[in-house]
Amino acid sequence: MKRLIVVSSLFPNREQPTKGIFNKHRVSHLLNHFDVKVISPLPWGLQRELPAKDTIDNIAVDYPRYFMIPKIGRSLYGFFYGLSLFPFMKRLFKQFSWDAMLVNWAYPDAFGMMIINRFFRRPLFIYVLGSDINIYTRFFLRRLLIVSALKKATKVFAVADQLRDKMVALGVDKDAIVVVQTGVDTDIFYPMDKTRCREQLGLPIEKKVVLFVGGLVPVKGLPFLMEAARLLIKKNKDLIFLMIGDGKDRKSLQRTIAQGQMEKAVFLLGGKPHSEIPLWMNTCDLFCLPSLSEGCPNVVMEALACGRPVVGTDVGDVSRLILKGTGGGYVVPPKNSQALSEAIDRALGQTWDSAQLSELILEYRWDRTAEKISTEIKKHLV
């Protein structure tokens, strides 16, 4: 079996069990095609308690450290990443001489590994996921470094057509890019009885529930969801909003809830284990993703897999997922609370066929996406 090394700073660890959970799911299915070794680099000085090696759900993971100065000299992070990790990668190669390298995230991961790969000269595959292209390429120096890495790659995987088009606009050869969406685990994300799920979680049976799952960070557009919630709960006292996740915007969102006197209708529930998310998905009447930027968001596929309609913003591949086939919800412009509230209200007033919604995303099962990645990688191996 060919050896594949998978590199990404976005991978679960003991302190952050849901960090980059999609990468863990992808790797677990790639294990059916390759002998896989996972490397998840971390900045020096952060998460010191984490071991250098660990096993996450039967996947062996190394957590080597690299030098960086937080928030200073971001255009140098890729160089620091590559130079810091080179000795580790050289030692590792003696134990695990990989046939190919798959790097998830364009910067600093892909650029740093591009530097290292000049020594090993193995096929280099880069997987771009969203913000690494949509946001990081807005900065001149980082854009140059990201594009240089993408052009050196054997192939570039993109989770969305929009990301492919953006990379082509940046000068990357279209023929070097393969679109492979992220996946969904239909063994755990499937329609369940809403009443039983609510009883299990202690939620009111009679309420209408709108759910958000994701980071409480600026790119998720949560202030616009808060304003939409304020507009809606003024006329519908039986409506509640549940927000699962954590992040640096939590305190500002708490202030918004207090200022709008929405404490009885909007609830910040914090992070939840990924294994619990199917239960929460099945408690809701509607899933909402008000993001300002996305690639191909797993949460949209997971909500649809659970037979729940989605209201999302027209960013990344969100509209393609939601409007696929007979349609699984509504798409609105980003940064538009009024349009968001109207779409939520309209979706809540409809009757949806959960079985029909869940069928919309069957082609995105993790085993199928892993098969696509494996087939493409093996084309370039001797």
Secondary structure, DSSP 8 states (H G I E B T S, - for coil): --EEEEE-S----SS-TTTTHHHHHHHHHHTTTSEEEEE--EETTSSTTS-SEEEETTEEEE--EE---TTS-GGGHHHHHHHHHHHHHHHHHHH---SEEEEESIIIIIHHHHHHHHHH---EEEEE-SHHHHTGGGSHHHHHHHHHHHHHSSEEEESSHHHHHHHHHTT--GGGEEE----B-TTTSS---HHHHHHHHT--SSSEEEEEES--SGGG-HHHHHHHHHHHHTT-TTEEEEEE---TTHHHHHHHHHHTT-TTTEEEEE---GGGHHHHHHH-SEEEE--SS-SS-HHHHHHHHTT--EEEESSTTHHHHHTSTT-SEEEE-TT-HHHHHHHHHHHHTS---HHHHHHTTGGGBHHHHHHHHHHHHHTT--
